[in-house]
Amino acid sequence: MERIKIDWLHVADLGVAPEFLGNLAWHLVSGKKIPGRNQEDRVAHVFADIQAFYAENNTQSRLPKL
């Protein structure tokens, strides 16, 4: 077991970062910090912002839906 090392960058990239971003998105949407009449409208607004970011940075959309 002395040869097995945890790759902390990989752990953070696949474990901590998605958890943080998911909680941040939930906080923004459920806390009504994003414009929209209801939760569905607010999620659609966040998704549109993500798609706009991809378009501005010449990146193909990686999220077909949110």
C-alpha positions as CSV (number, residue, x, y, z in Angstrom):
1,M,0.0,0.0,0.0
2,E,3.0,2.3,0.2
3,R,3.0,2.7,-3.6
4,I,-0.6,3.8,-3.9
5,K,-0.9,7.6,-3.6
6,I,-4.1,9.7,-3.9
7,D,-4.0,12.2,-6.7
8,W,-5.5,15.2,-4.9
9,L,-5.8,17.2,-8.1
10,H,-7.9,14.5,-9.6
11,V,-9.9,14.1,-6.4
12,A,-10.6,17.9,-6.4
13,D,-11.4,18.0,-10.1
14,L,-13.9,15.1,-10.1
15,G,-15.1,15.3,-6.5
16,V,-14.9,18.6,-4.8
17,A,-15.4,21.0,-7.7
18,P,-18.7,19.5,-9.1
19,E,-20.1,19.3,-5.5
20,F,-19.3,23.0,-5.0
21,L,-20.6,24.1,-8.3
22,G,-23.8,22.1,-7.8
23,N,-24.4,23.7,-4.4
24,L,-23.6,27.1,-5.7
25,A,-26.1,26.7,-8.6
26,W,-28.7,25.5,-6.1
27,H,-28.1,28.4,-3.8
28,L,-28.4,30.9,-6.7
29,V,-31.6,29.3,-8.1
30,S,-33.4,28.5,-4.9
31,G,-32.4,31.8,-3.3
32,K,-33.9,33.8,-6.1
33,K,-30.6,35.4,-6.9
34,I,-31.1,34.7,-10.6
35,P,-33.8,36.5,-12.6
36,G,-37.0,34.5,-13.3
37,R,-40.5,34.0,-12.2
38,N,-40.0,30.5,-10.9
39,Q,-37.3,27.9,-10.4
40,E,-37.6,26.5,-13.9
41,D,-37.1,30.0,-15.4
42,R,-34.1,30.6,-13.2
43,V,-32.5,27.3,-14.2
44,A,-33.1,28.1,-17.9
45,H,-31.4,31.5,-17.3
46,V,-28.3,29.8,-15.8
47,F,-28.2,27.4,-18.7
48,A,-28.4,30.2,-21.3
49,D,-25.5,31.9,-19.5
50,I,-23.5,28.7,-19.7
51,Q,-24.3,28.3,-23.4
52,A,-23.4,32.0,-24.1
53,F,-20.0,31.4,-22.4
54,Y,-19.3,28.4,-24.6
55,A,-20.3,30.5,-27.7
56,E,-18.1,33.4,-26.8
57,N,-15.1,31.2,-26.2
58,N,-15.4,29.2,-29.4
59,T,-16.2,26.1,-27.4
60,Q,-18.7,23.5,-28.5
61,S,-21.6,23.1,-26.1
62,R,-20.8,20.3,-23.8
63,L,-24.1,20.4,-21.9
64,P,-27.1,19.3,-24.1
65,K,-29.4,20.2,-21.2
66,L,-29.2,21.3,-17.6
